């Protein structure tokens, strides 16, 4: 039994050794084949932009050892072609003659791989003229605040705009860029979050001066307040005297807790326009706010109508 196992192992080892010798002999021989290399365009003139989005490939008839050719195909090597040596066919279409850059291409190949012929003599590429414009950034917010808290002031985007560059025809349809969606829940404190700038769906070739923006805002706890505020009657003829049942109105408002102490009756100016009331044949005055603090919200006046009597 042991003799049979020994023979089997010896046979298997001989088989593996024979296969390795065959591989070494076979791959050491010289071969000729076609290899397709992905093209990377370099040295694009500053005034131009490459409009191609699909990678091009350059087919070459090459020779070399089996090992060299195998590794060259395995790693899918890229070939750099100098775009500054292009030939212009039209304002947006140009072509490159790879044969004119043969020496440079040969230097980029894996050692031991030799080009005999470039099978594709011309590569066509789309080129555009580079332009730039400034566009605003548009935030996409989904923010839920904790009960009693809210935004204090405006949401700030830094930077609020970016300079984009690309083909002139593509830039014409871009008027703003959206920011990545920012979703926050149960917010009760100031926030500052970095988000990505989304490229325009109609153009993936445009370039941005920056790829991110910061969205920030102040958050405060809000409370409701009320004050009795005197009102003024305007546009009242000098020969007419009127009497109102009250000289004040109740002003209710919502304000950030940190700003509550800044609010007083002097913060509001309430006026009643007598001329407007008579023109509209009203038997009462309508109080209106003509001055209020910028940081106060949801202002209401009670009552909304003020009755008056004309003195004779």
Phi and psi in degrees as GROMACS dihedral restraints (atoms count N, CA, C in turn):
[ dihedral_restraints ]
;  ai    aj    ak    al  type     phi  dphi    fc
    3     4     5     6     1   -63.9    20    10
    4     5     6     7     1   -35.9    20    10
    6     7     8     9     1   -64.1    20    10
    7     8     9    10     1   -39.1    20    10
    9    10    11    12     1   -65.8    20    10
   10    11    12    13     1   -42.2    20    10
   12    13    14    15     1   -64.9    20    10
   13    14    15    16     1   -38.6    20    10
   15    16    17    18     1   -65.2    20    10
   16    17    18    19     1   -40.5    20    10
   18    19    20    21     1   -65.4    20    10
   19    20    21    22     1   -40.8    20    10
   21    22    23    24     1   -64.0    20    10
   22    23    24    25     1   -43.8    20    10
   24    25    26    27     1   -64.6    20    10
   25    26    27    28     1   -40.9    20    10
   27    28    29    30     1   -64.3    20    10
   28    29    30    31     1   -40.1    20    10
   30    31    32    33     1   -66.1    20    10
   31    32    33    34     1   -42.5    20    10
   33    34    35    36     1   -63.7    20    10
   34    35    36    37     1   -41.8    20    10
   36    37    38    39     1   -63.8    20    10
   37    38    39    40     1   -39.7    20    10
   39    40    41    42     1   -64.4    20    10
   40    41    42    43     1   -38.8    20    10
   42    43    44    45     1   -64.8    20    10
   43    44    45    46     1   -43.7    20    10
   45    46    47    48     1   -63.8    20    10
   46    47    48    49     1   -44.5    20    10
   48    49    50    51     1   -62.2    20    10
   49    50    51    52     1   -39.7    20    10
   51    52    53    54     1   -65.4    20    10
   52    53    54    55     1   -40.7    20    10
   54    55    56    57     1   -64.5    20    10
   55    56    57    58     1   -42.9    20    10
   57    58    59    60     1   -63.9    20    10
   58    59    60    61     1   -40.6    20    10
   60    61    62    63     1   -63.6    20    10
   61    62    63    64     1   -41.1    20    10
   63    64    65    66     1   -63.2    20    10
   64    65    66    67     1   -42.6    20    10
   66    67    68    69     1   -61.7    20    10
   67    68    69    70     1   -44.5    20    10
   69    70    71    72     1   -63.0    20    10
   70    71    72    73     1   -41.7    20    10
   72    73    74    75     1   -68.0    20    10
   73    74    75    76     1   -44.3    20    10
   75    76    77    78     1   -66.2    20    10
   76    77    78    79     1   -47.4    20    10
   78    79    80    81     1   -76.4    20    10
   79    80    81    82     1   -12.8    20    10
   81    82    83    84     1   -82.8    20    10
   82    83    84    85     1   -15.3    20    10
   84    85    86    87     1   -73.2    20    10
   85    86    87    88     1   158.5    20    10
   87    88    89    90     1   -84.6    20    10
   88    89    90    91     1   137.8    20    10
   90    91    92    93     1  -133.7    20    10
   91    92    93    94     1   160.4    20    10
   93    94    95    96     1  -123.2    20    10
   94    95    96    97     1   133.4    20    10
   96    97    98    99     1  -156.4    20    10
   97    98    99   100     1   175.1    20    10
   99   100   101   102     1  -106.7    20    10
  100   101   102   103     1   127.0    20    10
  102   103   104   105     1  -120.6    20    10
  103   104   105   106     1   133.3    20    10
  105   106   107   108     1  -101.2    20    10
  106   107   108   109     1   120.2    20    10
  108   109   110   111     1  -104.8    20    10
  109   110   111   112     1   138.3    20    10
  111   112   113   114     1   -72.3    20    10
  112   113   114   115     1   138.1    20    10
  114   115   116   117     1   -97.7    20    10
  115   116   117   118     1   133.3    20    10
  117   118   119   120     1  -116.7    20    10
  118   119   120   121     1   115.9    20    10
  120   121   122   123     1   -84.4    20    10
  121   122   123   124     1   129.1    20    10
  123   124   125   126     1  -124.8    20    10
  124   125   126   127     1   170.4    20    10
  126   127   128   129     1    56.4    20    10
  127   128   129   130     1    46.0    20    10
  129   130   131   132     1   -72.3    20    10
  130   131   132   133     1   127.8    20    10
  132   133   134   135     1   -55.0    20    10
  133   134   135   136     1   146.3    20    10
  135   136   137   138     1   -60.3    20    10
  136   137   138   139     1   -29.6    20    10
  138   139   140   141     1   -81.3    20    10
  139   140   141   142     1    -8.4    20    10
  141   142   143   144     1  -115.2    20    10
  142   143   144   145     1   165.5    20    10
  144   145   146   147     1  -139.7    20    10
  145   146   147   148     1   140.2    20    10
  147   148   149   150     1   -82.1    20    10
  148   149   150   151     1   121.9    20    10
  150   151   152   153     1   -92.6    20    10
  151   152   153   154     1    -6.9    20    10
  153   154   155   156     1   -68.6    20    10
  154   155   156   157     1   134.0    20    10
  156   157   158   159     1  -114.1    20    10
  157   158   159   160     1   -20.2    20    10
  159   160   161   162     1   -96.3    20    10
  160   161   162   163     1   124.6    20    10
  162   163   164   165     1   -59.7    20    10
  163   164   165   166     1   139.6    20    10
  165   166   167   168     1   -98.4    20    10
  166   167   168   169     1   158.6    20    10
  168   169   170   171     1  -126.9    20    10
  169   170   171   172     1   150.1    20    10
  171   172   173   174     1  -119.5    20    10
  172   173   174   175     1   114.0    20    10
  174   175   176   177     1   -85.9    20    10
  175   176   177   178     1   128.8    20    10
  177   178   179   180     1  -128.8    20    10
  178   179   180   181     1   140.6    20    10
  180   181   182   183     1   -91.2    20    10
  181   182   183   184     1   114.2    20    10
  183   184   185   186     1  -125.8    20    10
  184   185   186   187     1   164.0    20    10
  186   187   188   189     1  -134.3    20    10
  187   188   189   190     1   155.4    20    10
  189   190   191   192     1   168.0    20    10
  190   191   192   193     1   176.6    20    10
  192   193   194   195     1   -67.6    20    10
  193   194   195   196     1   158.0    20    10
  195   196   197   198     1   -58.2    20    10
  196   197   198   199     1   -37.7    20    10
  198   199   200   201     1   -63.0    20    10
  199   200   201   202     1   -47.3    20    10
  201   202   203   204     1   -63.3    20    10
  202   203   204   205     1   -43.5    20    10
  204   205   206   207     1   -67.3    20    10
  205   206   207   208     1   -37.9    20    10
  207   208   209   210     1   -62.5    20    10
  208   209   210   211     1   -48.8    20    10
  210   211   212   213     1   -67.6    20    10
  211   212   213   214     1   -33.4    20    10
  213   214   215   216     1   -64.6    20    10
  214   215   216   217     1   -40.1    20    10
  216   217   218   219     1   -76.1    20    10
  217   218   219   220     1   -32.7    20    10
  219   220   221   222     1   -64.3    20    10
  220   221   222   223     1   -41.0    20    10
  222   223   224   225     1   -91.4    20    10
  223   224   225   226     1    -1.9    20    10
  225   226   227   228     1    46.6    20    10
  226   227   228   229     1    61.4    20    10
  228   229   230   231     1   -61.2    20    10
  229   230   231   232     1   144.6    20    10
  231   232   233   234     1   -98.7    20    10
  232   233   234   235     1   147.0    20    10
  234   235   236   237     1  -112.4    20    10
  235   236   237   238     1   126.5    20    10
  237   238   239   240     1   -86.3    20    10
  238   239   240   241     1   129.4    20    10
  240   241   242   243     1  -118.8    20    10
  241   242   243   244     1   135.1    20    10
  243   244   245   246     1   -80.8    20    10
  244   245   246   247     1   111.9    20    10
  246   247   248   249     1   -74.6    20    10
  247   248   249   250     1   -22.4    20    10
  249   250   251   252     1   -64.1    20    10
  250   251   252   253     1   -13.3    20    10
  252   253   254   255     1  -104.0    20    10
  253   254   255   256     1    28.9    20    10
  255   256   257   258     1   -78.3    20    10
  256   257   258   259     1   165.5    20    10
  258   259   260   261     1  -116.2    20    10
  259   260   261   262     1   126.4    20    10
  261   262   263   264     1   -86.7    20    10
  262   263   264   265     1   127.7    20    10
  264   265   266   267     1  -100.4    20    10
  265   266   267   268     1   -36.5    20    10
  267   268   269   270     1  -150.8    20    10
  268   269   270   271     1   172.6    20    10
  270   271   272   273     1   -54.8    20    10
  271   272   273   274     1   -28.7    20    10
  273   274   275   276     1  -117.6    20    10
  274   275   276   277     1    -6.6    20    10
  276   277   278   279     1  -124.8    20    10
  277   278   279   280     1   128.3    20    10
  279   280   281   282     1  -132.7    20    10
  280   281   282   283     1   170.0    20    10
  282   283   284   285     1  -141.0    20    10
  283   284   285   286     1   155.7    20    10
  285   286   287   288     1  -121.3    20    10
  286   287   288   289     1   139.8    20    10
  288   289   290   291     1  -102.8    20    10
  289   290   291   292     1   100.1    20    10
  291   292   293   294     1   -56.8    20    10
  292   293   294   295     1   -31.0    20    10
  294   295   296   297     1   -60.9    20    10
  295   296   297   298     1   -29.2    20    10
  297   298   299   300     1   -71.1    20    10
  298   299   300   301     1   -13.8    20    10
  300   301   302   303     1  -116.6    20    10
  301   302   303   304     1    26.1    20    10
  303   304   305   306     1   -58.7    20    10
  304   305   306   307     1   -43.8    20    10
  306   307   308   309     1   -63.1    20    10
  307   308   309   310     1   -38.8    20    10
  309   310   311   312     1   -68.3    20    10
  310   311   312   313     1   -38.6    20    10
  312   313   314   315     1   -64.4    20    10
  313   314   315   316     1   -43.0    20    10
  315   316   317   318     1   -59.2    20    10
  316   317   318   319     1   -37.2    20    10
  318   319   320   321     1   -67.8    20    10
  319   320   321   322     1   -21.7    20    10
  321   322   323   324     1   -89.0    20    10
  322   323   324   325     1   -14.7    20    10
  324   325   326   327     1   -74.9    20    10
  325   326   327   328     1   158.2    20    10
  327   328   329   330     1   -61.6    20    10
  328   329   330   331     1   140.8    20    10
  330   331   332   333     1   -55.3    20    10
  331   332   333   334     1   132.5    20    10
  333   334   335   336     1    96.5    20    10
  334   335   336   337     1   -10.1    20    10
  336   337   338   339     1  -102.6    20    10
  337   338   339   340     1   122.1    20    10
  339   340   341   342     1  -117.6    20    10
  340   341   342   343     1   132.1    20    10
  342   343   344   345     1   -80.9    20    10
  343   344   345   346     1   129.4    20    10
  345   346   347   348     1   -99.6    20    10
  346   347   348   349     1   -41.3    20    10
  348   349   350   351     1  -150.2    20    10
  349   350   351   352     1   140.0    20    10
  351   352   353   354     1   -94.3    20    10
  352   353   354   355     1   118.1    20    10
  354   355   356   357     1   -76.1    20    10
  355   356   357   358     1   -25.9    20    10
  357   358   359   360     1  -107.2    20    10
  358   359   360   361     1   107.6    20    10
  360   361   362   363     1   -79.9    20    10
  361   362   363   364     1   -16.0    20    10
  363   364   365   366     1  -139.7    20    10
  364   365   366   367     1   134.6    20    10
  366   367   368   369     1  -117.3    20    10
  367   368   369   370     1   122.2    20    10
  369   370   371   372     1   -94.4    20    10
  370   371   372   373     1   135.8    20    10
  372   373   374   375     1  -134.0    20    10
  373   374   375   376     1   150.7    20    10
  375   376   377   378     1   -96.5    20    10
  376   377   378   379     1   124.8    20    10
  378   379   380   381     1  -119.7    20    10
  379   380   381   382     1   142.1    20    10
  381   382   383   384     1  -123.7    20    10
  382   383   384   385     1   167.2    20    10
  384   385   386   387     1   -90.7    20    10
  385   386   387   388     1   131.2    20    10
  387   388   389   390     1   -75.6    20    10
  388   389   390   391     1   126.5    20    10
  390   391   392   393     1  -129.0    20    10
  391   392   393   394     1   165.1    20    10
  393   394   395   396     1  -137.6    20    10
  394   395   396   397     1   149.2    20    10
  396   397   398   399     1  -153.0    20    10
  397   398   399   400     1   157.7    20    10
  399   400   401   402     1  -101.6    20    10
  400   401   402   403     1   129.0    20    10
  402   403   404   405     1  -129.4    20    10
  403   404   405   406     1   146.8    20    10
  405   406   407   408     1   -74.8    20    10
  406   407   408   409     1   159.4    20    10
  408   409   410   411     1  -101.4    20    10
  409   410   411   412     1   134.9    20    10
  411   412   413   414     1  -111.3    20    10
  412   413   414   415     1   113.0    20    10
  414   415   416   417     1   -73.4    20    10
  415   416   417   418     1   151.3    20    10
  417   418   419   420     1  -121.9    20    10
  418   419   420   421     1    96.9    20    10
  420   421   422   423     1  -108.5    20    10
  421   422   423   424     1   139.9    20    10
  423   424   425   426     1  -138.1    20    10
  424   425   426   427     1    86.5    20    10
  426   427   428   429     1  -117.8    20    10
  427   428   429   430     1   129.2    20    10
  429   430   431   432     1  -115.7    20    10
  430   431   432   433     1   122.1    20    10
  432   433   434   435     1   -95.8    20    10
  433   434   435   436     1   150.2    20    10
  435   436   437   438     1   -65.3    20    10
  436   437   438   439     1   149.7    20    10
  438   439   440   441     1   -55.5    20    10
  439   440   441   442     1   129.6    20    10
  441   442   443   444     1    93.6    20    10
  442   443   444   445     1   -10.1    20    10
  444   445   446   447     1  -112.3    20    10
  445   446   447   448     1   153.1    20    10
  447   448   449   450     1  -161.1    20    10
  448   449   450   451     1   175.0    20    10
  450   451   452   453     1   -67.7    20    10
  451   452   453   454     1   133.8    20    10
  453   454   455   456     1  -112.1    20    10
  454   455   456   457     1   104.4    20    10
  456   457   458   459     1    93.0    20    10
  457   458   459   460     1  -160.2    20    10
  459   460   461   462     1  -102.0    20    10
  460   461   462   463     1   155.1    20    10
  462   463   464   465     1   -72.2    20    10
  463   464   465   466     1   133.9    20    10
  465   466   467   468     1  -109.5    20    10
  466   467   468   469     1   132.1    20    10
  468   469   470   471     1  -113.7    20    10
  469   470   471   472     1   123.9    20    10
  471   472   473   474     1  -126.3    20    10
  472   473   474   475     1   116.8    20    10
  474   475   476   477     1   -74.5    20    10
  475   476   477   478     1   159.6    20    10
  477   478   479   480     1   -84.6    20    10
  478   479   480   481     1    -9.5    20    10
  480   481   482   483     1  -154.0    20    10
  481   482   483   484     1   162.4    20    10
  483   484   485   486     1  -136.8    20    10
  484   485   486   487     1   157.8    20    10
  486   487   488   489     1   -94.3    20    10
  487   488   489   490     1   124.7    20    10
  489   490   491   492     1  -110.5    20    10
  490   491   492   493     1   148.5    20    10
  492   493   494   495     1  -133.7    20    10
  493   494   495   496     1   146.1    20    10
  495   496   497   498     1   170.5    20    10
  496   497   498   499     1  -163.7    20    10
  498   499   500   501     1   -67.5    20    10
  499   500   501   502     1   138.5    20    10
  501   502   503   504     1   -57.4    20    10
  502   503   504   505     1   -42.3    20    10
  504   505   506   507     1   -65.1    20    10
  505   506   507   508     1   -34.3    20    10
  507   508   509   510     1   -74.2    20    10
  508   509   510   511     1   -36.1    20    10
  510   511   512   513     1   -69.1    20    10
  511   512   513   514     1   -25.2    20    10
  513   514   515   516     1   -60.2    20    10
  514   515   516   517     1   -31.9    20    10
  516   517   518   519     1   -90.3    20    10
  517   518   519   520     1    -0.3    20    10
  519   520   521   522     1  -104.6    20    10
  520   521   522   523     1   113.5    20    10
  522   523   524   525     1  -110.2    20    10
  523   524   525   526     1   -16.1    20    10
  525   526   527   528     1  -163.2    20    10
  526   527   528   529     1   165.7    20    10
  528   529   530   531     1  -123.5    20    10
  529   530   531   532     1   137.5    20    10
  531   532   533   534     1   -86.2    20    10
  532   533   534   535     1   152.8    20    10
  534   535   536   537     1   -98.9    20    10
  535   536   537   538     1   155.6    20    10
  537   538   539   540     1   -57.3    20    10
  538   539   540   541     1   142.9    20    10
  540   541   542   543     1   -60.5    20    10
  541   542   543   544     1   133.4    20    10
  543   544   545   546     1  -112.8    20    10
  544   545   546   547     1   116.0    20    10
  546   547   548   549     1  -116.8    20    10
  547   548   549   550     1   121.7    20    10
  549   550   551   552     1  -130.7    20    10
  550   551   552   553     1   141.7    20    10
  552   553   554   555     1  -126.6    20    10
  553   554   555   556     1   151.1    20    10
  555   556   557   558     1    55.0    20    10
  556   557   558   559     1    43.8    20    10
  558   559   560   561     1   -79.2    20    10
  559   560   561   562     1   132.4    20    10
  561   562   563   564     1  -142.2    20    10
  562   563   564   565     1    11.4    20    10
  564   565   566   567     1  -141.8    20    10
  565   566   567   568     1   163.6    20    10
  567   568   569   570     1   -56.6    20    10
  568   569   570   571     1   146.9    20    10
  570   571   572   573     1  -133.1    20    10
  571   572   573   574     1   153.7    20    10
  573   574   575   576     1  -149.8    20    10
  574   575   576   577     1   111.7    20    10
  576   577   578   579     1  -128.9    20    10
  577   578   579   580     1   137.4    20    10
  579   580   581   582     1   -89.3    20    10
  580   581   582   583     1   130.5    20    10
  582   583   584   585     1  -131.6    20    10
  583   584   585   586     1   156.0    20    10
  585   586   587   588     1   -80.2    20    10
  586   587   588   589     1   148.8    20    10
  588   589   590   591     1   -89.7    20    10
  589   590   591   592     1   124.3    20    10
  591   592   593   594     1   -84.6    20    10
  592   593   594   595     1   133.1    20    10
  594   595   596   597     1   -72.7    20    10
  595   596   597   598     1   152.8    20    10
  597   598   599   600     1   -66.2    20    10
  598   599   600   601     1   138.2    20    10
  600   601   602   603     1   -64.1    20    10
  601   602   603   604     1   -26.0    20    10
  603   604   605   606     1   -86.1    20    10
  604   605   606   607     1    -7.8    20    10
  606   607   608   609     1  -151.1    20    10
  607   608   609   610     1   112.4    20    10
  609   610   611   612     1   -98.1    20    10
  610   611   612   613     1     0.8    20    10
  612   613   614   615     1   -97.5    20    10
  613   614   615   616     1    -3.7    20    10
  615   616   617   618     1   -71.6    20    10
  616   617   618   619     1   152.3    20    10
  618   619   620   621     1  -113.8    20    10
  619   620   621   622     1   146.3    20    10
  621   622   623   624     1  -115.3    20    10
  622   623   624   625     1   151.8    20    10
  624   625   626   627     1   -73.5    20    10
  625   626   627   628     1   -21.6    20    10
  627   628   629   630     1  -152.2    20    10
  628   629   630   631     1   155.6    20    10
  630   631   632   633     1  -105.5    20    10
  631   632   633   634     1    -6.9    20    10
  633   634   635   636     1  -135.1    20    10
  634   635   636   637     1   159.5    20    10
  636   637   638   639     1  -140.7    20    10
  637   638   639   640     1   159.1    20    10
  639   640   641   642     1  -111.4    20    10
  640   641   642   643     1   126.0    20    10
  642   643   644   645     1  -102.9    20    10
  643   644   645   646     1   123.1    20    10
  645   646   647   648     1  -137.7    20    10
  646   647   648   649     1   156.7    20    10
  648   649   650   651     1  -164.1    20    10
  649   650   651   652     1   157.0    20    10
  651   652   653   654     1   -96.7    20    10
  652   653   654   655     1   139.2    20    10
  654   655   656   657     1  -124.9    20    10
  655   656   657   658     1   137.8    20    10
  657   658   659   660     1  -141.8    20    10
  658   659   660   661     1   161.6    20    10
  660   661   662   663     1   -82.5    20    10
  661   662   663   664     1   136.7    20    10
  663   664   665   666     1  -110.6    20    10
  664   665   666   667     1   149.0    20    10
  666   667   668   669     1  -139.0    20    10
  667   668   669   670     1   160.5    20    10
  669   670   671   672     1   -99.9    20    10
  670   671   672   673     1   141.5    20    10
  672   673   674   675     1  -134.8    20    10
  673   674   675   676     1   165.7    20    10
  675   676   677   678     1  -149.1    20    10
  676   677   678   679     1   146.2    20    10
  678   679   680   681     1  -143.7    20    10
  679   680   681   682     1   146.9    20    10
  681   682   683   684     1   -87.7    20    10
  682   683   684   685     1   122.3    20    10
  684   685   686   687     1  -123.7    20    10
  685   686   687   688     1   129.4    20    10
  687   688   689   690     1   -68.8    20    10
  688   689   690   691     1   150.0    20    10
  690   691   692   693     1  -117.2    20    10
  691   692   693   694     1   157.2    20    10
  693   694   695   696     1  -112.0    20    10
  694   695   696   697     1   145.8    20    10
  696   697   698   699     1  -102.3    20    10
  697   698   699   700     1   122.9    20    10
  699   700   701   702     1  -113.4    20    10
  700   701   702   703     1   162.3    20    10
  702   703   704   705     1    57.7    20    10
  703   704   705   706     1    37.4    20    10
  705   706   707   708     1   -98.0    20    10
  706   707   708   709     1   119.2    20    10
  708   709   710   711     1   -57.5    20    10
  709   710   711   712     1   146.6    20    10
  711   712   713   714     1   -65.3    20    10
  712   713   714   715     1   -27.3    20    10
  714   715   716   717     1   -82.6    20    10
  715   716   717   718     1    -5.9    20    10
  717   718   719   720     1  -110.3    20    10
  718   719   720   721     1   134.6    20    10
  720   721   722   723     1  -123.2    20    10
  721   722   723   724     1   133.5    20    10
  723   724   725   726     1  -125.8    20    10
  724   725   726   727     1   158.3    20    10
  726   727   728   729     1  -125.5    20    10
  727   728   729   730     1   133.1    20    10
  729   730   731   732     1  -108.8    20    10
  730   731   732   733     1   153.9    20    10
  732   733   734   735     1   -69.2    20    10
  733   734   735   736     1   -23.0    20    10
  735   736   737   738     1  -142.1    20    10
  736   737   738   739     1   152.4    20    10
  738   739   740   741     1  -104.7    20    10
  739   740   741   742     1     0.9    20    10
  741   742   743   744     1  -133.7    20    10
  742   743   744   745     1   162.3    20    10
  744   745   746   747     1  -127.0    20    10
  745   746   747   748     1   160.6    20    10
  747   748   749   750     1   -94.9    20    10
  748   749   750   751     1   123.1    20    10
  750   751   752   753     1  -107.7    20    10
  751   752   753   754     1   119.5    20    10
  753   754   755   756     1  -105.8    20    10
  754   755   756   757     1   149.2    20    10
  756   757   758   759     1  -157.8    20    10
  757   758   759   760     1   166.2    20    10
  759   760   761   762     1  -119.0    20    10
  760   761   762   763     1   134.1    20    10
  762   763   764   765     1  -146.4    20    10
  763   764   765   766     1   152.7    20    10
  765   766   767   768     1   -64.3    20    10
  766   767   768   769     1   141.0    20    10
  768   769   770   771     1   -58.8    20    10
  769   770   771   772     1   -34.8    20    10
  771   772   773   774     1   -70.4    20    10
  772   773   774   775     1   -16.3    20    10
  774   775   776   777     1  -108.4    20    10
  775   776   777   778     1     0.8    20    10
  777   778   779   780     1   -58.6    20    10
  778   779   780   781     1   -40.4    20    10
  780   781   782   783     1   -68.0    20    10
  781   782   783   784     1   -15.9    20    10
  783   784   785   786     1   -82.2    20    10
  784   785   786   787     1   -11.7    20    10
  786   787   788   789     1   -93.8    20    10
  787   788   789   790     1   129.2    20    10
  789   790   791   792     1  -142.3    20    10
  790   791   792   793     1   175.3    20    10
  792   793   794   795     1   -63.0    20    10
  793   794   795   796     1   -25.1    20    10
  795   796   797   798     1   -72.5    20    10
  796   797   798   799     1   -12.5    20    10
  798   799   800   801     1   -73.7    20    10
  799   800   801   802     1   -16.3    20    10
  801   802   803   804     1  -118.8    20    10
  802   803   804   805     1   143.5    20    10
  804   805   806   807     1  -123.3    20    10
  805   806   807   808     1   118.9    20    10
  807   808   809   810     1  -113.4    20    10
  808   809   810   811     1   131.5    20    10
  810   811   812   813     1  -127.6    20    10
  811   812   813   814     1   148.7    20    10
  813   814   815   816     1  -120.1    20    10
  814   815   816   817     1   123.4    20    10
  816   817   818   819     1   -93.2    20    10
  817   818   819   820     1   106.3    20    10
  819   820   821   822     1   -66.9    20    10
  820   821   822   823     1   -40.7    20    10
  822   823   824   825     1   -61.7    20    10
  823   824   825   826     1   -41.6    20    10
  825   826   827   828     1   -63.6    20    10
  826   827   828   829     1   -37.6    20    10
  828   829   830   831     1   -66.1    20    10
  829   830   831   832     1   -42.5    20    10
  831   832   833   834     1   -72.0    20    10
  832   833   834   835     1   -36.4    20    10
  834   835   836   837     1   -63.9    20    10
  835   836   837   838     1   -32.7    20    10
  837   838   839   840     1   -97.1    20    10
  838   839   840   841     1     9.7    20    10
  840   841   842   843     1    55.0    20    10
  841   842   843   844     1    46.5    20    10
  843   844   845   846     1   -96.6    20    10
  844   845   846   847     1   144.7    20    10
  846   847   848   849     1   -97.4    20    10
  847   848   849   850     1    20.5    20    10
  849   850   851   852     1  -151.5    20    10
  850   851   852   853     1   165.9    20    10
  852   853   854   855     1  -101.7    20    10
  853   854   855   856     1   149.2    20    10
  855   856   857   858     1  -111.8    20    10
  856   857   858   859     1   114.2    20    10
  858   859   860   861     1   -74.9    20    10
  859   860   861   862     1   135.2    20    10
  861   862   863   864     1  -131.7    20    10
  862   863   864   865     1   146.7    20    10
  864   865   866   867     1   -85.7    20    10
  865   866   867   868     1   123.8    20    10
  867   868   869   870     1  -110.9    20    10
  868   869   870   871     1   -11.1    20    10
  870   871   872   873     1  -151.2    20    10
  871   872   873   874     1   132.5    20    10
  873   874   875   876     1  -153.5    20    10
  874   875   876   877     1   159.9    20    10
  876   877   878   879     1   -68.7    20    10
  877   878   879   880     1   146.0    20    10
  879   880   881   882     1   -67.5    20    10
  880   881   882   883     1   -25.0    20    10
  882   883   884   885     1   -92.5    20    10
  883   884   885   886     1     6.7    20    10
  885   886   887   888     1  -103.3    20    10
  886   887   888   889     1   138.5    20    10
  888   889   890   891     1  -127.5    20    10
  889   890   891   892     1   169.7    20    10
  891   892   893   894     1    48.9    20    10
  892   893   894   895     1    51.9    20    10
  894   895   896   897     1   -81.5    20    10
  895   896   897   898     1   134.0    20    10
  897   898   899   900     1  -132.0    20    10
  898   899   900   901     1   146.3    20    10
  900   901   902   903     1  -113.6    20    10
  901   902   903   904     1   131.1    20    10
  903   904   905   906     1  -126.1    20    10
  904   905   906   907     1   122.0    20    10
  906   907   908   909     1   -82.7    20    10
  907   908   909   910     1   169.3    20    10
  909   910   911   912     1   -89.0    20    10
  910   911   912   913     1   -11.3    20    10
  912   913   914   915     1  -132.5    20    10
  913   914   915   916     1   138.7    20    10
  915   916   917   918     1  -121.3    20    10
  916   917   918   919     1   115.6    20    10
  918   919   920   921     1   -75.2    20    10
  919   920   921   922     1   150.6    20    10
  921   922   923   924     1  -143.7    20    10
  922   923   924   925     1   158.0    20    10
  924   925   926   927     1  -122.2    20    10
  925   926   927   928     1   138.9    20    10
  927   928   929   930     1   -90.0    20    10
  928   929   930   931     1   125.8    20    10
  930   931   932   933     1   -80.0    20    10
  931   932   933   934     1   137.9    20    10
